[in-house]
Amino acid sequence: MEQITANELLTEAMKELEKLQPGETFIVKDLFQGIRWNRFPRNERILLGTLFLNYVKTERPDIEPSGKNGANQQKYTMR
């Protein structure tokens, strides 16, 4: 299993945001390729979700939290 911390994942997710277009809706999982997301420990994925939401609220006015999906995952929309 890949050993990676939520803070490292946040850094990676922040880089991937630059590839998104205005109007696109995504969940944090979408920022990671293929099945890689499932290899991260569950506790790190949950912590990453919290860190990402805080990052968006404090530093990214161009990204809007836009409700939850059916799996209770936070959705975001690029403005």
C-alpha positions as CSV (number, residue, x, y, z in Angstrom):
1,M,0.0,0.0,0.0
2,E,1.2,3.5,-0.9
3,Q,2.4,5.4,2.2
4,I,1.2,8.9,1.8
5,T,-0.1,11.6,4.2
6,A,-3.2,13.7,3.8
7,N,-1.0,16.8,3.5
8,E,0.9,15.3,0.6
9,L,-2.4,14.4,-1.0
10,L,-3.6,17.9,-0.6
11,T,-0.6,19.3,-2.3
12,E,-1.1,16.9,-5.2
13,A,-4.8,17.8,-5.4
14,M,-4.0,21.5,-5.5
15,K,-1.8,21.0,-8.5
16,E,-4.5,19.0,-10.3
17,L,-7.0,21.9,-9.9
18,E,-5.1,23.9,-12.5
19,K,-6.4,21.4,-15.2
20,L,-10.0,22.1,-14.5
21,Q,-12.2,24.4,-16.5
22,P,-14.8,27.0,-15.2
23,G,-18.2,25.3,-14.7
24,E,-16.8,21.8,-14.1
25,T,-18.1,20.0,-11.0
26,F,-15.8,17.5,-9.3
27,I,-15.2,15.6,-6.1
28,V,-11.7,15.2,-4.5
29,K,-11.4,11.6,-5.7
30,D,-11.6,12.9,-9.3
31,L,-8.3,14.7,-8.8
32,F,-6.4,11.4,-8.6
33,Q,-5.9,9.0,-11.5
34,G,-7.6,5.6,-11.9
35,I,-7.8,3.3,-8.9
36,R,-5.0,5.1,-7.0
37,W,-7.6,6.8,-4.7
38,N,-8.7,3.4,-3.4
39,R,-5.1,2.6,-2.4
40,F,-4.9,5.5,0.1
41,P,-5.8,4.6,3.7
42,R,-9.4,5.5,4.5
43,N,-8.4,7.7,7.4
44,E,-6.1,9.7,5.1
45,R,-8.9,10.1,2.5
46,I,-11.3,11.4,5.1
47,L,-8.7,13.8,6.5
48,L,-7.9,15.0,3.0
49,G,-11.6,15.8,2.4
50,T,-11.6,18.0,5.5
51,L,-8.3,19.7,4.6
52,F,-9.5,20.3,1.0
53,L,-12.8,21.8,2.1
54,N,-10.9,24.2,4.5
55,Y,-8.4,25.1,1.7
56,V,-11.3,25.9,-0.7
57,K,-13.1,28.0,1.9
58,T,-10.1,30.0,2.9
59,E,-7.9,30.3,-0.3
60,R,-9.9,29.5,-3.4
61,P,-12.9,31.8,-4.0
62,D,-12.9,30.4,-7.6
63,I,-14.1,27.0,-6.2
64,E,-17.6,26.6,-4.7
65,P,-18.6,23.7,-2.4
66,S,-21.9,22.5,-4.1
67,G,-23.6,19.9,-2.0
68,K,-22.9,16.2,-1.6
69,N,-23.3,13.3,-4.0
70,G,-25.1,10.0,-3.3
71,A,-22.0,8.7,-1.5
72,N,-22.0,11.7,0.9
73,Q,-18.9,13.1,-0.8
74,Q,-18.5,16.9,-1.1
75,K,-18.9,18.2,-4.6
76,Y,-17.2,21.4,-5.8
77,T,-17.7,23.6,-8.8
78,M,-15.1,25.7,-10.5
79,R,-16.3,29.3,-11.0
